[in-house]
Amino acid sequence: MSAISQAERSRLATKYPEVFKQSFFQRWGLLAGLGVTVLYLLFCWLLFNVGPALQNGKWERAAIYVQDWYSWRATPRLRFEDGKVVPQWSSRGQYKAGATIDWLVPHEDGSMTASFGGDRLEISTAQVDVYLGGLAYPVSITSSAALAPAGAPAAMVQSGDKVLVDFGFAGQAEIRNNQVYVQRRFLGWANFLFDPKSPLWGNDLFSTVGLVFSGERVDPDKSNAQLVLDEWLGNRAWQHGDILAKLMQTLVMAFVGTLFATLVAFPFAFIAARNITPNRTANWLMKRSFDFLRSIDMLIWALFFTRGFGPGPIPGIAAIFFTDTGALGKVYAEALENVDDKQREGMKSVGASPAAVNRYGVVPQVLPVFVSQSLYFWESNTRSATIIGAVGAGGIGLKLLEAMGTNSDWDKVAYMVLLILIVVFLFDNISTIIRSRLIGPSGH
């Protein structure tokens, strides 16, 4: 293709000056924006000390927490008493008293074997033999310390007067002069169905289902199905009944708070809309009221109402109601200000009252928007109710905070997070179905 002449170029430049004479921002705006973004990220990196924070992070501790989400640890203390090794369990013991534990085997001479997959500990009051990779490493027990042998592998560390042994995912051991503290890890969640005090303890899912359909009753006073349900809900370790009750409380908080906000924002939005209420003072006051309500975060409202009403669902409902009234009122008012006035003028031309004009000329236009926004806020509040529950507004958020606070119930945290995810997924689909029924699949 031949180049255009200078005369043709001048003619085109005169006719389309915006193409040939671009401003600085048109030419270099994208690169300038990228440069500013990079500088801003660098500034944030330095201001918040991101580098030192990453360097000093307790990554090994984080890995343990992640493992605790999908596994559980048995943590007995194997004490040395009168020449014997005696296991002592905490109040969170995962086994029934006197239960046979396949990985922790006592011997007649008072010693004990603790197995960690292919490795193990042979424990006596005078010496602990650590077997790693098929090789034995004897740990001497003195009156004041436990001493690792010379040439011990990296998995055995002498830390002061104790010896730390790392068996990988299978667990750890801390050998002292008077006890061996064992952490034995297993995949899954311990006693998720029944706690050790339950008569159904030890039954897995399949045996439990078989028990439900069995004709022979475990408890003569109730059916096996009722017994299974009662024991599962009353699980003292997992507290299924309490967690599900708190989850329902969270759902009620989200639904009632959103419903009340919708009912209040709907009429007030007509006052805020300039084309519906031709009074600038009323418009301004109502919009500023909406701004005030939504400018204060839901979490702050929850803290405020918790102080006034005490912990429970009422502060949560009030916090959602106040925040969503402001947000929905603003959205509703903007939708009203963008309606087609032709329908309103048609209603006025036949002598309809102002109420009839709004009912038949405005509401049909904005109803799809109102329904869609309220349903979206309902979905969002299902998640938000969990957060505000953690500050005392009740619901599953408070249970979640309690489990995190123990620093040892991360499996229970995973359980509650999974329940929340399932509920959010279900509510998202329910909301989609309702929108499709009311306003059509495409939103029209």
N, C-alpha and C positions, 0 to 999 in steps of 0.2 A: 504494500500500500504506500503510495507516495505521500510525502509530507504536505500539509496545507500551506498555502501561501501566506505571506505576512498580512496581506490585505484581508484575507478570510479570517485569519487569527484575530485581527483587530476588530473585525465585525462581530465575531463570536464573543470576544471579551467585552464589547460594548453592550451586546444583547444579554449576556449572562455573566454579569460582573461577579456574582456570588460564587461562581465556579472558578474563575481565574484569579480572583483577588480574595483569597481566604484570610480570615483574621488569624492572629497568633493562636487563639484557643482552638480554632477549627483545625489548624495544622498540627499543633503540639499538645492539644488538650489531653488526649489519651495517655501519651507518654508522661506528661506532667502529673496526671492523676495517679498513674502507677508509681511514679517516684515519690509522691507525697504519701501514698499508702505504705511503701517500703520504709520510709523515714518514720512514719507513725508507729509501725510495728516494731522498729528498732528502738524507738523511744519507750514503748511499753515494755519491751524486753529488759531495758536497763532500769526503768523506773520501778518495776515490780520484782526485780532480781530473779528473773526466770531461770537464768543459768545456774546460780548457786542453789536455788530451790530444787532444780532437777538433780544437781550433783549431790545434794545432801539428803535427798529423799530416801526413805526407808523402803526400798524396793523389795527387799526380802520379806519385810512385814506385810507389804501389800500382797505379795504372792501367797502368803499364808491366809490372809483374809479371803482372797479369791477361792483358794482351795476349800475354805470353810463353807463356801456357798453350796458346793455340790458334794461335800463329804462330811464325815463326823469323826471326832476324836474321843477315844476312850482314854481316860487319864487317871489311872490308879497310882497311888504311892505305895511302893513295896518297901515297907519298913523292916528294919532289923530289930527283932525283939526276942530275947532269950534264946539266941542261936538259931532262930527261924526267920524266914521271910514271910511277912504277913501283909497281904494286900489291904489297903485302906481306900475306900471310894468316897468321893465327895457327894454332896446332896444331889448333884446332877448325874449320879451313877446311871449308866444305861443298861444295867443288868439286874435281874431279880436276885434277891439275897439267896445265896447258895447255888446259883446257876452254874452249870458247867461251861467254862469259857475255853474254846478250842485253842486260842493263841496264848493263853496264860495257864500253864500247867504246873501245879504244885507236886513236890516229890516227898516221899516218906522221910527223908533225912532233913526236911525243913527247907531245902533249896527250892528254886522255882525257875522255870523256863518261860521266857517271853519271846514269841516268834514275830518276826517282821518280814513276812514273805519268805524269801530264801535265806535271810539272815536271822540271827537270834541272839538272845542274852541268856547265859547260864549264871543264875544269881545265887550266891550264898553270902553269909555274913562276913566271910573272910576274903572272898575274891569274886569278881564278876568277870566271866569270860565273854568277850565280845567276838562274835563270829561274823566276819565281813568277807564276802566272796569265798567262803569255804575255809578261810584262815582264822585261827583263834588268836585273840590279843587279850592277855590277862590284865585286868585292872586290880591292883592291890588295894585292900581296904585296911587303913590304919585307924588309930584312935582319933586322929585329927583331920584326915584327908583321904581322898581317893586318888590314886596315882596311876597315870597312863603308862604303858610300857614304852621302852625305847623303840624307835622305828615304827610307831603307830601311824596308820594312814591318815590322810587329810580329813577323813570323816570323823576322826577322834581328835578332840581338842582338849588340852589341859587348861582349864580356866580357874585359876586360883586353887582352891582346895577341892574342886570337883572336876569331873570329866564329862564332856558333852559328846554325844554320839549322834550322828545324823544318818538315818536310814533312808533318806529321800522321801518320796511320797508316803511310804509305809509308816513313817513316824520318827520320833526322836527319843532320846533317853538322857537323863541327867543323873550321873552316878555320884553319890556323896558317901561320906563315911558311915552314915546311919540309915540311908534309904536310897532307893532308886526311883526317880520320878519318871514315869513312862507316858508318852503320848503316842497312842497307836491309832493310825488313820485308816478309815474305810470309805469306799465310795457309797453314796446314797445318804439318806437321812435316817438317823437312828430312831427306832420306836415311833415312826410316823403314824402308824395305825393305832397301836396300843402302848401305854406306858408299862413299866415293869410291875406295877401294883395291880394291873388289870388281870382278871382271870383268862383273858384272851391273849395275853402277852406271848410272843413267839410265833403267832400265826402271820403268814404273809398274805398278800392280796388274794392269791388263788385259793388258799385254804380257808380264808375268810368268806369268800364267795361260796365255796362249797358248804361251809358251816351254815350260811343263811338258808340254803335250800335243804339242809339236813333235817330229818324228822326228829332226831334225838336232841332234846333241849339241854343246853349247858346249865341254864338257870330255870328251874321248874316254874318260877313265877312270871316269866316273860318269854316271848318268842326269841329265837336266835337273831332274827332281823332287828328286833327292838334292842336286844342286848348289844349287838354290834354297833348300832347307831349311838346308843347311850355311852358305850365305852369309847367310841371314836370321838364324839363331841366332848366327852369329859376327860380326854387325854391330858394328864397333868403336866406333861412335858411340852406338848405342842399347843395346848389350849385352843383346839379347833373351834369349839363352841364360842369362846370369847372373841376370837379373831373374826369369825364369820359375823357375829353380832356387831362388832365394831365396823366391819366392812359395810354391812347394811346401814349402819348409822351414818357412814360417810356418804352412801348413795342417797339417803334421805336428805342429808344436809344439802347436797348438790341440787337435788330436784326441787325441794321446797324453796331454797334460796333463789333459784332461777325462776321458778313459777311466780313467786311474789314480786321479783324484780320486773318480770314481763308485765304483770297486771298493773303495776304502778307506772312503769315507763310508757305504756301504751297511751293512756289519756294525756299524760303530761307532755308527750312529744307533740301533740296537736297544739298545745300552747306555745311550745318552743318554735314551731315551724312558722316562718314569716308569712307564707302565702295562705296559711290556714287561719292564723290569729293575727290580724293586722294591727297589732299593738306592740310597738318597739320596746316599751318598758317591760311588758310581760315576756316578750321573746328573750330579751337580754337577761332578765332575772332567772328564767327557767334554764337557759343554756348555761349560765354561770353556776346554777345549782347542780346541773349535771357534771360540769367540770370539777366542782368541788368533790362530789361523791366519787368520781373515778380517778381523781388525781391522787387520792390516798390509797396506797396499795392494800389489797385484800388482807395481807399478813398483818399490816398495822391495824386495820379495823378489827381483826381477830384478837390481837393483843389488847386492844382497847376494851372490847366487849368481854373478854375473859376476865379482865380486872373488875368489870362491873357486875357480871352475872356468875362468875366462877366457871370452872371447867365444865365442859359438856357440849352438846350439839347446838344449843341456843346461840352461843357466841358465833359458832361457825355459820349457822343460817343467816344471822344478822350481818356478818361480814360479807358473805356472798350477795345478800340482798342489797346492801348499800353500794358495793362496788359495781354490780351489774346494773343497778338502776341508772347510775350515771352513764355507763358505757352503752347500754341498750337505748337509753333516752336520746343520746347523741346520734346513734345510728338510725333510730326511728325518725328523728327530726330531719335528718339529711335526706332520708328516703321520701318523706312527705314533701319536702321542698323541691323535689325533682319529679313530682307527678305531672301527668299531662292535664293541663287546665281545661282542655276541651270537654272532658266528661263533666267537670264541675260546672262549667258554663252552661252545658246542656241541661243539667239538673236545675240550675237556677232559672233558666228561661221558661221552665214549665211551672215555676212557683213553688219549688220544693223548699222545705225548711232547711236551716243550716245543718241540723242533725242529719236529715235525710241526704243532703248533699255530701256530707262526709261519709255516711254509711254506704251509699250506693255509687258515689262518684270518686271517692278517694280510697276507701278501705280495700276494694277489690284490686286496685293497682299495687298497693304496698303490702298486702297480706303475704304474698310469697316471700318477700324480703324479710318481713317480721318473723315469719315461721322459721325460715332458714337461719337467721341470726340467733334466735332463741335456742334452737336446737344445737347450734354450734357452741353457744355459751354453756349449754347443759353438758355437752361432751367435755369442754374445757374445765368446767367446775368439778367434774368427777375427779380430775387430777388435782385441781387446786385444793379441794376439800381434804385431800391427804396431807398437803403441806401445812395448811392452817391447823389441822388436827394435832400436829407435832408441837404447837405452842400452847396447847391446852384446850383447843376447841373440840376435843373428842374425836371419835372415829378411829380408823385404822392407823392414821398418822401417829397417834399417841403410842399405840402398840409398837409401831415401827421404831419410834424413838427409844422406847424402853429396851427393845431387843438390841439396838445398836449400842446403847449405853452399857450393857453388860460386857461388851467386847468379846463375847464367847458364844453368842447366839446368831451367828451370821447365816447358818442354815435356815433359821426361822425368818431372818430378814429376807433371804431369797424366796422363801415360801410366800411371804406377804407381798413382795414385789411381783411375783408371778401371778398371784390373785388379782392384784391391781391391773396388771397388763391384760389379763383375760377379761376383766370387767370393762376396761377401756375399749378393748377390741369389740366386745359385744355391744356396748353402747354406741360405738361408731357405726356399726352395721344397723342397729335399731334406728338410729337417727337418719341414716340414709334411706331406709325403707319408709319411714314416716314422711320424709321430704318427697320421695317419689310418689307416694299416695296422694299427698296434699297438693303439690305444685308440679308434678310430672317429673320424669327421669331427667329431663334436660334443664329443669329449673324454671320452666315457663308455665 
